């Protein structure tokens, strides 16, 4: 049985894996990571691409990245 995409995204370690993937390109601090999450929703090109996987996913990522940044990054 496959889990719904949102449930997969909320699974333990998922936010950490997303952050690790971003770190392949640069080391964002909390402010930069939160700004990137906002861009996923505010820039229509990103929103369209991300929401193609599941409607509302860009907003979910924005919120998850902000929570992760506040809890983990400096």
QUIKA-V532656 format. One line per field, one symbol per residue. burial: I if it has 24 or more other ideal C-beta (glycine too) atoms within 12 Angstrom, else O. Layout:
BEGIN
burial = ???
END
This chain:
BEGIN
burial = OOOOOOOOIOOOOOIOOIIOOIOOOOOIOOOOIIOIIOOIIOOOOOIOOIOOOOOOIIOIIIOIIIOIIOOOIO
END
